């Protein structure tokens, strides 16, 4: 009896001949989906630095040179029109009414000072703030005083007078006291230096300049203490020299 093939189906189904076609029927994995939508990275080239055009630098230098020439021309025109000159100061007289140094180094002094101030300018008016005055001997302050404000017209000379004295409680240290005692023994008298300090403005027509610091230094003076009470000794002014200095502040610097 011939054998017939069994009609029972096989438990193992046949495998697909084309695996690629079967895999395409299923959805793609997440890695493939994300990779497909991600753009490719393309490095950007560095842009070259832009340099300033030489014409810009030339224009800046030309502008700066023009401003300097205008400033120089203005200064030359001002000098030619007004011919500014430095004011002058001198000591007209210095009288010592009293001067003594006690054994405890207490200083007592009284002096009378006359100052001559001259404005040599033709068209410039000088406006001074109050003056502070200091009298020194061998660098030691021996008297102080002040002068009132001064308005000085062009081409004029003004005599200023001030009474100077030491502080009631002024006591010198040992080196300063020894220096003053040595000066009092000098035959020609004590070497005296006078310092004045103020601030001034210049008025040119309706315009006024900013204030500048003015300092006056006078030395070459010799003075002696009076030998008798209620008498005065007159200082020797034969070697007098006075120098006027200005201090101008430009931003953070002082000239």
Buried (B, 14 or more C-beta within 10 A) or exposed (E): EEEEEEEEEEEEEEEEEEEEEEEEEEEEEEEEEEEEEEEEEEEEEEEEEEEEEEEEEEEEEEEEEEEEEEEEEEEEEEEEEBEBEEBBBBBEBBBBBBBEBEEEBBBBBBBBBBBBBBBBBEEBBBBBBEBEBBBBBBEBBBBBBEBEEBEBEBEEEBEBEBEBBBEEEBEBEEEBBEBBEEBBEEEEBBBBBBBBBBBBBBBBEEEEEEBBBBEBBBBBBBBBBBEEEEEBBEBBBEEBEBEBEEEEEEEEEEE
